[in-house]
Amino acid sequence: MKKIKKQNVFLGILGTILALIWISPFYMMVANSFKTKKEIFESPLKLPGNINIENYGQAVESLDFVHTLMNSLIITVVSVVVIIVFSSMAAYALSRVKSKVSTIVFFAFVAAMLIPFQSVMIPLVSMFGKFGMLNRAGIIFLYLGFGSSLSIFLYHGTINTLPKSLDEAAIIDGCNRFQVFWYIIFPILKPITVTVAILNTIWIWNDYLLPSLVINQVGMETIPLKMFFFFGEYTKQWNLALAGLTIAIIPVIIFYFIAQKQIIKGITAGSVK
């Protein structure tokens, strides 16, 4: 019993230390967002002496926040919905149709997760430029391509746990394949769907590199692109940048806390065959 108590105390202390390390960047971001630029350089770890709310007002104005937020929301929401629909259907087909071709295709998707974006970004952007797709539609299509591999992998693992008798019973009742998937299988995939949604939302919402290459029109910038406004060649407005970052992560944090139970269920379901 004493050994167990000592282990629990040790694990509790270790967990607390790791939690403090993990949360320290968020603390620094929020705390320094209320300081002046001078206070940040004097003591970045110290709590703000006087709370400076003006940083948030200036950040919202400089970012044209409402318009930029709508750009990010449109691209993120549409991309995530498209990824969920196509990836779930592809995973269902690959799971239910057992053949050498489906196996090869599935492992091709898995292998695609290992390809770094930097190795293909120049030919992709060049190709999309020729077809006039350096816009929202183009970036959503690219997100579908880059987000499908992991999403199909997660969906595939979950669908493999579902008995084929569900499909057979629905077909006997008169459903076609699409109806079997949409009305029987897809509702059961809710936990993994939430997992896929949150993983892709965090990635797309915070992505800077792909939008910087594809979105080349004024007024279509996402929040990460607009954040670059605070980092000039000769000066960096850290107080405004940190205030803008704090505002920008709020939607993702709210979404995560709402969906966290489903995320845990989805990860567990996808890991067991």
C-alpha positions as CSV (number, residue, x, y, z in Angstrom):
1,M,0.0,0.0,0.0
2,K,2.8,2.4,0.9
3,K,4.5,1.7,-2.5
4,I,1.2,2.4,-4.3
5,K,0.8,5.7,-2.4
6,K,4.3,6.7,-3.2
7,Q,3.8,5.9,-6.9
8,N,0.6,7.9,-6.9
9,V,2.3,10.9,-5.2
10,F,5.2,10.7,-7.7
11,L,2.8,10.4,-10.7
12,G,0.7,13.3,-9.3
13,I,3.8,15.5,-9.0
14,L,5.1,14.5,-12.4
15,G,1.6,15.2,-13.9
16,T,1.5,18.6,-12.3
17,I,5.0,19.5,-13.7
18,L,4.1,18.4,-17.2
19,A,0.7,20.3,-17.0
20,L,2.6,23.5,-16.0
21,I,5.1,23.0,-18.8
22,W,2.2,22.4,-21.3
23,I,0.1,25.4,-20.1
24,S,3.1,27.9,-19.8
25,P,2.9,29.1,-23.5
26,F,-0.8,29.8,-23.1
27,Y,-0.2,31.7,-19.8
28,M,2.5,33.8,-21.5
29,M,0.3,34.5,-24.5
30,V,-2.7,35.6,-22.4
31,A,-0.7,37.4,-19.8
32,N,1.4,39.4,-22.3
33,S,-1.6,40.2,-24.4
34,F,-2.7,42.7,-21.6
35,K,0.8,44.4,-21.4
36,T,2.4,47.2,-23.3
37,K,5.4,46.3,-25.6
38,K,7.8,47.8,-23.0
39,E,6.3,45.6,-20.2
40,I,6.6,42.5,-22.3
41,F,10.4,43.0,-22.9
42,E,10.9,43.9,-19.2
43,S,9.3,40.8,-17.8
44,P,7.5,38.4,-20.1
45,L,6.7,35.9,-17.2
46,K,5.3,38.5,-14.8
47,L,1.5,39.0,-14.5
48,P,0.4,42.4,-16.1
49,G,0.5,45.2,-13.6
50,N,-2.2,47.2,-15.4
51,I,-4.6,45.3,-17.6
52,N,-4.4,47.0,-21.0
53,I,-7.6,46.1,-22.9
54,E,-6.7,48.5,-25.7
55,N,-4.5,45.8,-27.2
56,Y,-7.6,43.8,-28.1
57,G,-9.4,46.8,-29.7
58,Q,-6.3,47.6,-31.8
59,A,-5.8,44.0,-32.8
60,V,-9.5,43.6,-33.9
61,E,-9.2,46.8,-35.9
62,S,-5.8,45.9,-37.5
63,L,-6.9,42.4,-38.4
64,D,-10.3,43.5,-39.8
65,F,-11.3,40.7,-37.5
66,V,-14.9,40.2,-38.4
67,H,-14.2,39.9,-42.1
68,T,-11.1,37.8,-41.6
69,L,-12.9,35.6,-39.1
70,M,-15.6,34.9,-41.7
71,N,-12.9,33.9,-44.2
72,S,-11.4,31.5,-41.8
73,L,-14.8,30.1,-40.8
74,I,-15.9,29.5,-44.4
75,I,-12.7,27.8,-45.4
76,T,-12.4,25.7,-42.2
77,V,-16.1,24.6,-42.0
78,V,-16.5,23.8,-45.7
79,S,-13.1,22.0,-45.8
80,V,-13.9,19.9,-42.7
81,V,-17.4,19.0,-44.0
82,V,-16.0,17.9,-47.4
83,I,-13.3,15.9,-45.7
84,I,-15.8,14.1,-43.4
85,V,-18.2,13.3,-46.2
86,F,-15.7,12.0,-48.8
87,S,-13.3,10.3,-46.3
88,S,-16.1,8.4,-44.5
89,M,-17.6,7.2,-47.8
90,A,-14.1,6.2,-49.1
91,A,-13.3,4.3,-45.9
92,Y,-16.7,2.5,-46.0
93,A,-16.0,1.3,-49.5
94,L,-12.5,0.2,-48.7
95,S,-13.6,-1.6,-45.6
96,R,-16.6,-3.4,-47.1
97,V,-15.1,-4.3,-50.5
98,K,-12.3,-6.8,-49.6
99,S,-9.9,-7.2,-52.5
100,K,-6.2,-6.7,-53.4
101,V,-7.1,-3.3,-55.1
102,S,-8.9,-2.0,-52.0
103,T,-6.0,-3.1,-49.8
104,I,-3.5,-1.3,-52.1
105,V,-5.6,1.8,-52.2
106,F,-5.9,1.9,-48.4
107,F,-2.2,1.5,-47.9
108,A,-1.6,4.2,-50.5
109,F,-3.7,6.6,-48.4
110,V,-1.8,5.5,-45.2
111,A,1.6,6.0,-47.0
112,A,0.4,9.5,-48.2
113,M,0.5,10.6,-44.6
114,L,4.3,10.3,-44.7
115,I,4.7,12.7,-47.6
116,P,5.6,16.2,-46.4
117,F,3.7,19.1,-47.9
118,Q,6.9,21.0,-48.6
119,S,8.0,18.4,-51.1
120,V,4.9,18.9,-53.3
121,M,3.8,22.4,-52.7
122,I,5.6,24.1,-55.6
123,P,4.3,21.8,-58.4
124,L,0.8,21.8,-56.8
125,V,0.6,25.6,-56.6
126,S,1.9,25.9,-60.1
127,M,-0.7,23.4,-61.4
128,F,-3.5,25.1,-59.6
129,G,-2.4,28.5,-60.9
130,K,-2.7,27.2,-64.5
131,F,-6.3,26.1,-63.8
132,G,-7.2,29.4,-62.1
133,M,-7.8,27.8,-58.7
134,L,-5.7,30.0,-56.5
135,N,-8.8,30.9,-54.5
136,R,-11.1,29.5,-51.8
137,A,-12.3,26.6,-54.0
138,G,-8.7,25.6,-54.7
139,I,-7.6,25.7,-51.1
140,I,-10.6,23.6,-50.0
141,F,-9.8,21.1,-52.7
142,L,-6.2,20.9,-51.4
143,Y,-7.3,20.5,-47.8
144,L,-9.5,17.6,-49.0
145,G,-6.4,16.0,-50.6
146,F,-4.1,16.5,-47.6
147,G,-6.7,15.7,-44.9
148,S,-8.2,12.6,-46.4
149,S,-5.3,10.2,-45.6
150,L,-5.6,10.4,-41.8
151,S,-9.4,10.8,-41.9
152,I,-9.8,7.6,-44.0
153,F,-7.4,5.8,-41.7
154,L,-9.4,6.7,-38.6
155,Y,-12.8,5.9,-40.3
156,H,-11.5,2.6,-41.7
157,G,-10.5,1.4,-38.3
158,T,-13.9,2.2,-36.8
159,I,-15.9,0.8,-39.7
160,N,-14.0,-2.5,-39.5
161,T,-15.5,-3.0,-36.0
162,L,-19.1,-2.8,-37.3
163,P,-20.6,-6.1,-38.3
164,K,-21.6,-6.6,-41.9
165,S,-24.9,-7.9,-40.7
166,L,-26.0,-4.3,-40.4
167,D,-25.5,-3.8,-44.1
168,E,-27.2,-7.1,-45.0
169,A,-30.3,-6.4,-42.9
170,A,-30.7,-2.9,-44.4
171,I,-30.3,-4.3,-48.0
172,I,-32.9,-6.9,-47.2
173,D,-35.2,-4.1,-46.1
174,G,-34.8,-2.4,-49.5
175,C,-31.9,0.0,-49.0
176,N,-29.3,0.6,-51.7
177,R,-25.6,1.0,-50.8
178,F,-25.7,4.8,-50.4
179,Q,-28.8,4.5,-48.1
180,V,-27.0,1.8,-46.0
181,F,-24.1,4.1,-45.5
182,W,-25.9,7.3,-45.0
183,Y,-28.8,6.1,-42.7
184,I,-27.2,3.1,-40.9
185,I,-23.4,3.3,-40.9
186,F,-22.7,7.1,-40.8
187,P,-24.9,7.9,-37.7
188,I,-22.9,5.2,-35.8
189,L,-19.7,6.9,-36.7
190,K,-20.5,10.0,-34.7
191,P,-17.6,9.7,-32.2
192,I,-15.0,9.2,-34.9
193,T,-16.6,11.9,-37.0
194,V,-16.2,14.4,-34.1
195,T,-12.5,13.3,-33.8
196,V,-11.9,13.8,-37.5
197,A,-13.6,17.2,-37.3
198,I,-11.6,18.5,-34.4
199,L,-8.2,17.3,-35.7
200,N,-8.8,18.9,-39.1
201,T,-10.4,22.0,-37.6
202,I,-7.3,22.7,-35.5
203,W,-5.0,22.0,-38.5
204,I,-6.9,24.1,-41.0
205,W,-7.7,27.0,-38.6
206,N,-4.1,27.4,-37.7
207,D,-2.5,26.7,-41.1
208,Y,-0.4,29.5,-42.5
209,L,1.7,27.9,-45.2
210,L,-1.0,26.7,-47.6
211,P,-3.1,29.8,-47.5
212,S,0.0,31.9,-48.0
213,L,0.7,30.1,-51.3
214,V,-2.9,29.7,-52.6
215,I,-4.8,32.8,-51.4
216,N,-3.4,35.7,-53.3
217,Q,-6.4,38.1,-53.3
218,V,-6.8,41.0,-50.9
219,G,-9.7,40.6,-48.6
220,M,-9.6,36.8,-48.7
221,E,-6.9,36.4,-46.0
222,T,-7.4,34.0,-43.1
223,I,-6.5,34.9,-39.5
224,P,-3.0,33.3,-39.6
225,L,-2.2,35.3,-42.8
226,K,-3.5,38.6,-41.2
227,M,-1.4,37.9,-38.1
228,F,1.7,38.5,-40.3
229,F,0.6,42.2,-40.3
230,F,2.1,42.5,-36.8
231,F,5.6,41.4,-37.7
232,G,7.3,44.0,-39.9
233,E,10.8,44.2,-41.1
234,Y,12.0,46.6,-38.5
235,T,9.4,46.2,-35.7
236,K,7.3,43.5,-34.1
237,Q,4.1,44.4,-32.3
238,W,4.1,41.6,-29.8
239,N,1.4,43.0,-27.6
240,L,-1.1,43.3,-30.5
241,A,-0.1,39.9,-32.0
242,L,-0.6,38.1,-28.7
243,A,-4.0,39.8,-28.3
244,G,-5.0,38.7,-31.8
245,L,-3.8,35.1,-31.2
246,T,-5.8,35.0,-27.9
247,I,-8.9,36.0,-29.8
248,A,-8.2,33.6,-32.7
249,I,-7.9,30.5,-30.6
250,I,-11.2,31.0,-28.7
251,P,-13.5,29.4,-31.3
252,V,-11.3,26.2,-31.5
253,I,-11.1,25.9,-27.7
254,I,-14.9,26.2,-27.4
255,F,-15.4,23.6,-30.1
256,Y,-12.9,21.3,-28.4
257,F,-14.5,21.5,-24.9
258,I,-17.9,20.9,-26.4
259,A,-16.7,17.8,-28.3
260,Q,-14.0,16.4,-26.0
261,K,-16.2,13.4,-24.8
262,Q,-16.9,12.4,-28.4
263,I,-13.2,12.7,-29.2
264,I,-12.2,10.3,-26.5
265,K,-14.9,7.8,-27.7
266,G,-13.8,8.2,-31.3
267,I,-10.1,7.6,-30.6
268,T,-10.9,4.5,-28.5
269,A,-13.3,3.1,-31.1
270,G,-10.9,3.6,-33.9
271,S,-8.1,1.8,-32.1
272,V,-9.9,-1.4,-31.5
273,K,-10.7,-3.9,-34.3
